[in-house]
Amino acid sequence: MSAVRPITVTFPDSSLPDVPVDVELRFDVGLPYAACLAFLLSPADSEADRPELCWYFSRDLLNEGRHGPVGEGDVRVRPGAAGAVLITLHGLDGRVVLSAPQDAVAAFLADSFALVPAGSESGRLDIDTALARLRGTSS
């Protein structure tokens, strides 16, 4: 079971701060502590062939970041201006700040908490499956 929420983000610190980019927020019960921010890199003939880049981070980090700044490392989340959540991703080549609509983030989180309520994650954790998914291999 999973929750997928397509959303549109912008990059407020970029040279084109108002250009919208379609991404997906994803949650899979097999990775109950994680959320994925998926960038769909290019069109393809089928969804199965579509290349993507996924950033995995704590679902709690995303939830808490709606209310105040959180995170120490590659992903940081904080409230933005007028109904936005700012997600900062740090990588080898620098950092990028995304602005996501707060209502879409809240709806994604509601979907994910309906699947795996807060505090019940450990009962859903399958270590072998989680490691295989993070490595990009099948279990």
C-alpha positions as CSV (number, residue, x, y, z in Angstrom):
1,M,0.0,0.0,0.0
2,S,1.2,3.5,-0.7
3,A,0.1,7.1,-0.9
4,V,1.2,9.2,-3.9
5,R,0.4,12.9,-4.2
6,P,1.4,14.8,-7.3
7,I,2.2,18.4,-6.5
8,T,3.7,21.4,-8.2
9,V,6.7,23.1,-6.6
10,T,8.7,26.2,-7.4
11,F,12.3,27.1,-6.6
12,P,12.2,30.5,-4.9
13,D,16.0,31.0,-4.6
14,S,16.6,30.3,-8.3
15,S,16.9,32.6,-11.2
16,L,13.4,31.4,-12.3
17,P,11.5,31.5,-9.0
18,D,8.0,31.2,-10.5
19,V,8.5,28.3,-12.9
20,P,6.4,25.4,-11.7
21,V,7.8,21.9,-11.6
22,D,5.7,18.8,-11.2
23,V,6.9,16.3,-8.5
24,E,5.3,13.6,-6.4
25,L,5.3,13.1,-2.7
26,R,5.3,9.3,-2.0
27,F,4.8,7.1,1.0
28,D,5.1,3.3,1.0
29,V,4.1,1.2,4.1
30,G,7.3,-0.9,3.5
31,L,9.3,2.2,4.4
32,P,7.1,3.5,7.2
33,Y,9.4,6.2,8.5
34,A,10.2,7.7,5.1
35,A,8.7,10.1,2.6
36,C,10.0,10.3,-0.9
37,L,10.1,13.5,-3.0
38,A,10.2,12.2,-6.6
39,F,11.4,14.3,-9.5
40,L,10.1,12.9,-12.8
41,L,13.0,13.7,-15.1
42,S,11.6,13.3,-18.6
43,P,8.6,12.1,-20.5
44,A,8.6,8.4,-21.5
45,D,6.4,6.1,-23.5
46,S,5.1,4.5,-20.3
47,E,5.2,5.4,-16.6
48,A,7.4,2.3,-15.9
49,D,10.1,3.7,-18.2
50,R,10.0,7.2,-16.8
51,P,13.3,8.1,-15.2
52,E,13.1,9.7,-11.8
53,L,15.2,11.0,-8.9
54,C,13.9,10.3,-5.4
55,W,15.0,12.1,-2.2
56,Y,14.1,10.1,0.9
57,F,13.7,11.7,4.2
58,S,11.8,11.4,7.5
59,R,8.0,11.7,7.2
60,D,8.1,13.2,10.7
61,L,10.6,15.8,9.4
62,L,8.2,16.9,6.7
63,N,5.3,17.0,9.3
64,E,7.2,19.0,11.9
65,G,8.7,21.3,9.3
66,R,5.3,22.7,8.5
67,H,5.2,24.3,11.9
68,G,8.9,25.3,12.5
69,P,12.4,24.8,11.1
70,V,13.7,21.3,11.4
71,G,16.5,19.2,10.0
72,E,20.3,18.9,10.2
73,G,21.9,17.5,7.1
74,D,20.8,16.9,3.6
75,V,17.2,17.8,4.1
76,R,15.7,20.7,6.0
77,V,12.1,21.8,6.2
78,R,10.5,25.0,7.4
79,P,7.4,27.0,6.9
80,G,7.5,29.4,4.0
81,A,5.5,32.5,3.1
82,A,1.7,32.4,2.8
83,G,0.8,28.8,2.7
84,A,4.1,27.2,1.6
85,V,6.5,24.7,3.0
86,L,10.1,25.1,2.1
87,I,12.2,22.0,1.6
88,T,15.9,22.5,1.3
89,L,17.9,19.6,-0.3
90,H,21.7,19.6,0.1
91,G,23.7,17.5,-2.4
92,L,27.3,17.2,-3.7
93,D,26.8,20.0,-6.2
94,G,25.1,22.5,-3.8
95,R,21.6,23.0,-2.5
96,V,18.2,23.8,-3.8
97,V,15.2,25.2,-2.0
98,L,11.7,24.0,-3.1
99,S,8.5,25.7,-2.2
100,A,5.5,23.3,-1.9
101,P,1.9,24.2,-1.2
102,Q,1.2,23.6,2.5
103,D,-2.3,22.2,1.8
104,A,-0.9,19.6,-0.6
105,V,1.8,18.6,1.9
106,A,-0.8,18.3,4.6
107,A,-3.0,16.2,2.4
108,F,-0.1,13.9,1.6
109,L,0.7,13.5,5.3
110,A,-2.9,12.8,6.1
111,D,-2.9,10.0,3.5
112,S,0.3,8.6,4.9
113,F,-0.8,8.7,8.5
114,A,-4.1,7.0,7.5
115,L,-2.0,4.1,6.2
116,V,0.5,4.0,9.1
117,P,-0.4,6.1,12.1
118,A,2.3,8.0,13.9
119,G,3.9,5.7,16.5
120,S,3.1,2.5,14.8
121,E,5.9,2.6,12.2
122,S,8.1,0.0,13.9
123,G,5.3,-2.7,13.6
124,R,5.4,-2.2,9.8
125,L,9.2,-2.1,9.3
126,D,10.7,-4.8,7.1
127,I,14.4,-4.2,7.2
128,D,15.3,-6.4,4.3
129,T,12.7,-4.8,2.0
130,A,13.7,-1.3,3.2
131,L,17.4,-1.9,2.5
132,A,16.6,-3.4,-1.0
133,R,14.5,-0.4,-1.9
134,L,17.0,2.1,-0.7
135,R,19.7,0.4,-2.7
136,G,17.5,0.2,-5.8
137,T,17.5,-3.6,-5.9
138,S,14.6,-6.0,-5.5
139,S,14.0,-8.0,-2.4
